[in-house]
Amino acid sequence: MAWGKLRREIWERQNGICPICENPVKLSSCVIHHRHNKSQRGKETLENGEARHPSCEAFMHDNYPKGNYERRRHDSRRSPV
């Protein structure tokens, strides 16, 4: 599947909402986060992708670089967009 099509499908699956801050994110400005890193055999699939604001992506990487972000996601929802 072409990257542009996959990116759109990931964004549409989330209804254009960033899962970190729960605010709308534009398709044109979102970044795609891999839930399972490519270095850990994560694939570029619909199930492994998550559309986020660039600031939310940076916030998560800065504050939880090696931690389990799924458990900590709720704490970060007040991150600036």
C-alpha positions, 0 to 999 in steps of 0.5 A: 500500500502506498504511504500516502494512502496508508497515512490517510487511512490511519488518520480516518480511522481516528476520525482526525483526532490525536489520541494523545491530547484528544484534539483534532489533528489535520491530515496535512500536519500530522505525524505517524507514530509506529506503536511498535518501532520498526527496529522491533519488527514493527510494520507500516500497517494500519494497525501499527500506525497512530496519527499525532500532532508533531508537538504530541509526538515530541512530548511523548518522546521527550517525557517517556522515551523508553517507558510504556506510553500506553499506560502513561498516555492518560497523563499526557492528555494535557500536553500543548498542541 
